[in-house]
Amino acid sequence: MAKKLTSLDDLGGFVFSTNKDFEFENNDEQQQTLPNNQQKLEAHLDKKNRGGKVATIIKGFEGTDDDFKALAKKLKTLCGVGGSAKDGEIIIQGDFRTKIMDFLAKDGYRVKRVGG
């Protein structure tokens, strides 16, 4: 059964207009990258759905996509392995939590080890 619309908020923020001269203004502000000392990162170790292989996952980065991808590239270069940066997670192939945590701490980030 379809959800009944009770207010304009139920439309999800869409703007409908029959005025062909109407211009939509996006008031969303650009996300700013927090300074390193205000970032609260988590270092996870993941073994699920990876064919028995281990991956280090860094979560909690708050900032622009460019800064996020730059940090991911630094970490992959530091460890000399592959990985990816998507959905707010930096995934590094292998168990490099200690090495990554030391690097991030020297860079001013607050890093917390999560899990085993």
Phi, psi and omega in degrees: 000136182286148179287136181277133179278123180249343178206173179292335179296334180291345178282350176082024175087010178284148177243123178249135180212144175264357179282116183287346178266003182291134176239127180280130177252122179271115182267006179292129179278151176294140179286129179268146176278126178291151174299155184305320184288350177258355179282135177243096183262155177236134178254114181251156172243126186236135179238356187279143174054035180232021179063035179084357180270157184257146176223143174264130182240128177253123181238160171102004180290133178241114180170192182285160180297323180296316179293323179297313180291326177295318178296318179299318180295319177301315182292320178294321178293319179302316183273343180070031181227176178271176179171191180209165177227106180204154177054035178075013180234138172258119183252120179246130182288124178105172180266093181238027184303312184297313180298316180292318180296319177297315180298313182294323178295320177294330179278356176100359179283152172263116186240137181237132177279128181241131179084176183325000000 
